Amino acid sequence: MSTPRITRPRLPRYIDITGQRFGRLIAVKPIGRRGSSQMWWLLHCDCGHTVEVVSQAIRAGTTRSCGCYNREQSSERYKKLRLTHGDARHGQLAGAYVSWVAMKNRCTNPKNPRWKSYGGRGITFDSRWIDYQKFLADMGPRPLGHTIERVDVDGNYEPANCVWLPREKNTRKERRISCQ
């Protein structure tokens, strides 16, 4: 005589998270399994979008929005880093701003390829010029096709020693090398 087989009610092989909140997302319903046999869920974001996410990413906490949070953060970082000077037109950075950033970078960043010829040999910039607005007040906007140049190539970047020079007249003046 064979023993009767006991059948148990079949439980879903996933944890039901319907209605639970994960960051900006609320689980709406399970969609089903795909490829790797992971359960996928349809989630509704606070911004109004819906997104399909694998359960592992939800449980691990790696997915907390439809992507709107990252877009917002990127936008804020861009505004803080690039547009705080207020001197951009139609999304293009002003020429004076680009020159100011490059000048500061050459003088203060040892990882800059041109550091050795500038900050590495003691070339600095006027302490007022840490603020872009003060640099702009002293130098004015950069004319089209011009670059910032030091009159005395061994001197620092400061109002009395800097001019906007047309690129074609910039012959990359050689600095004086002492032979001692």
C-alpha positions in Angstrom: 0.0 0.0 0.0 1.3 3.4 -0.9 1.3 6.3 1.4 -1.1 9.1 0.4 0.7 12.1 -1.0 0.1 15.2 1.0 -0.3 18.3 -1.1 0.4 21.6 0.4 -1.1 24.8 -0.9 1.4 26.3 -3.3 2.8 29.6 -2.0 4.1 32.2 -4.3 7.9 32.0 -4.6 8.3 35.7 -4.1 7.7 38.1 -1.3 4.7 40.2 -2.0 5.6 43.9 -1.7 2.5 45.3 -3.3 1.7 48.7 -1.8 5.1 49.1 -0.1 7.2 52.2 -0.5 10.9 52.2 -1.6 12.2 55.7 -1.7 10.1 57.5 -4.3 8.6 54.2 -5.6 5.5 52.3 -4.6 5.1 48.7 -5.7 2.0 48.3 -7.8 2.0 44.6 -8.9 4.4 41.8 -9.8 4.9 41.5 -13.6 6.5 38.0 -13.7 9.8 36.4 -14.2 12.2 37.1 -17.0 15.4 35.4 -18.1 17.2 35.0 -14.8 14.1 33.9 -13.1 14.0 37.0 -11.0 10.6 38.5 -10.2 10.0 41.9 -11.9 7.7 44.5 -10.4 5.8 47.4 -11.8 6.4 50.5 -9.6 4.8 53.9 -9.6 7.1 56.9 -8.9 6.1 60.1 -7.0 6.9 62.1 -10.2 4.1 60.2 -12.1 6.2 57.8 -14.1 6.0 54.0 -13.9 9.0 51.8 -14.1 9.7 48.0 -14.2 12.4 46.9 -11.7 13.8 43.5 -10.7 13.0 42.5 -7.1 16.7 42.2 -6.2 17.3 45.9 -7.0 14.4 46.9 -4.9 15.4 44.8 -1.9 19.1 45.9 -2.2 17.9 49.6 -2.2 19.8 50.3 -5.5 16.6 51.5 -7.2 14.7 54.2 -5.3 13.2 56.3 -8.1 12.5 56.1 -11.8 15.6 58.1 -12.5 14.1 61.5 -11.7 16.2 61.8 -8.5 19.5 61.4 -10.4 18.3 63.9 -13.0 17.4 66.4 -10.4 20.8 66.0 -8.6 22.8 66.2 -11.8 20.9 69.4 -12.7 21.6 70.9 -9.3 25.3 70.0 -9.4 25.6 71.5 -12.9 23.9 74.7 -11.7 26.2 75.0 -8.7 29.4 74.2 -10.5 29.0 75.8 -13.9 26.5 78.6 -13.8 26.8 80.3 -10.5 28.7 83.1 -12.1 25.7 84.2 -14.1 27.7 84.8 -17.2 26.4 82.2 -19.6 24.2 82.8 -22.7 22.0 80.2 -24.3 23.8 77.4 -22.4 27.3 78.5 -23.5 29.9 79.5 -21.0 31.3 83.0 -21.4 34.8 83.2 -22.9 36.1 85.1 -19.8 34.8 82.4 -17.6 36.5 79.7 -19.6 39.8 81.6 -19.5 39.4 82.3 -15.7 38.8 78.5 -15.0 41.8 77.6 -17.1 44.1 80.2 -15.5 43.1 79.1 -12.0 43.6 75.4 -13.0 47.1 76.0 -14.4 48.2 77.9 -11.3 46.6 75.6 -8.6 46.2 72.1 -9.9 49.3 69.9 -9.9 47.5 67.4 -12.1 47.1 70.0 -14.9 49.4 69.2 -17.8 50.6 72.8 -17.8 51.1 73.1 -14.1 54.9 72.7 -14.4 55.1 75.9 -16.5 52.7 77.9 -14.2 51.9 77.0 -10.6 54.9 74.6 -10.5 57.3 77.5 -11.0 55.5 79.9 -8.7 53.1 81.7 -11.1 49.9 82.7 -9.1 46.9 84.9 -9.6 45.6 87.9 -7.8 43.8 86.8 -4.6 40.8 88.9 -5.6 40.4 86.8 -8.7 39.3 83.8 -6.6 35.9 85.4 -7.2 35.0 85.3 -10.9 32.9 88.5 -10.7 36.0 90.4 -9.5 38.1 88.9 -12.3 35.4 90.0 -14.8 35.3 93.5 -13.3 39.0 93.9 -13.6 39.5 92.3 -17.1 36.1 92.8 -18.7 34.5 90.3 -21.1 36.9 88.4 -23.3 36.8 89.6 -26.9 36.1 87.0 -29.5 39.3 85.3 -30.7 41.3 86.6 -27.7 43.2 84.9 -24.9 44.4 86.1 -21.5 48.1 86.9 -21.6 50.6 88.1 -19.1 52.7 91.2 -20.2 55.6 90.0 -18.1 55.8 86.2 -18.7 57.6 85.7 -15.4 54.9 87.8 -13.5 51.7 86.6 -11.9 48.1 86.9 -13.3 47.0 90.2 -11.9 45.2 93.3 -13.3 48.4 95.3 -14.0 50.1 92.3 -15.8 47.2 90.8 -17.9 45.6 91.8 -21.2 43.3 90.1 -23.7 45.5 89.4 -26.7 44.3 88.2 -30.2 45.3 84.6 -30.8 47.2 85.4 -34.0 49.4 87.9 -32.1 50.1 85.5 -29.3 53.4 84.1 -30.3 53.8 82.2 -27.1 56.5 84.5 -25.7 59.5 82.6 -24.4 60.3 83.2 -20.7 63.7 84.3 -19.8 65.9 81.5 -18.6 68.8 82.5 -16.4 72.1 80.8 -17.1 73.8 80.7 -13.7 
